[in-house]
Amino acid sequence: MLENEKIMKSVQCRITNWRKFASEVRSGGCNLLARLDEFPNSILVSGCQRSGTTMLSRLITQSEGMVNYWFGRDDELDAALILSGFEPHTPRGRYCFQTTYLNECYHEYFEHKMGHKIIWVLRNPFSVVRSILFNWRRFALNELFRGCGTYLLSDKEKRRYNLLGVWGISKLKRACLSFNGKVSQVFELNDRIGKDGMLVVDYDELVRQKQHILPLIYRFIDLPYRDVYCHKIQSKSINKASRLSKREYALIKELCSPVYDRVRTLLLNF
């Protein structure tokens, strides 16, 4: 085995979670889609974390005509390792990659022109923020906040953040600003990629109207649709917002609803 292959194999064995991905791969800068053009006509599922992107990307990956490339316990991490070049993989067909992990490196989407299509999944901020607060690791929130939320801090909050780090900003505020910063990326994506290359889908509408919306998604990605695909979309987590406290709900509404409503103007008129 060549020396560089030995090094690659060693790194590959070490990267088993997102914390290690951050230190071994992301720390090297924005080159997270380095191999994307080796997978032409790929489908890239993105959006703010905790928005249903995993559900949709798994559904598409397991559809007729797609390649299932999963090898680990986290299929988004599998995609990240393949696309960044840290996991050896020989292309053998059409792929769907979940790419929510890009965060501040989203401009990499603009560097690849091999027929890729982006599906941006939008979900109401009440459900997203609640899931971030109670169903997500602290490291993941802090990484998202550093990458997408810190630029939205007020001057006073920036001074506190510079002094105390993430602990100077409440967890709820970090989650809200992370949501706003991440979903706001869709405006630049829409301007530069356009409706032929990107589709914005509301998760809640997809769950409620799956028989109508899912076939349109498959038409957009040029993939044969089968009625059985609808059965894989569950609605059990759609009411997460009802579990928020009044204080949490009020702050999310104040901070996030205006951004959410603006992004909704980009939804395809189903």
Secondary structure, 3 states (H helix, E strand, C coil): CCHHHHHHHHHHHHCCCHHHHHHHCHHHCCCCCCCHHHCCCCEEEEECCCCCHHHHHHHHHCCCCCCCCCCCCCHHHHHHHHHHCCCCCCCCCCCEEECHHHHHHHHHHHHCCCCCEEEEEECCHHHHHHHHHHHCCHHHHHHHHHHHHHHHCCHHHHHHHHHHHHHHCCHHHHHHHHHHHHHCHHHHHHHHHCCCCEEEEEHHHHHHCHHHHHHHHHHHCCCCCCHHHHHHCCCCCCCHHHHCCHHHHHHHHHHHHHHHHHHHCCCCCC
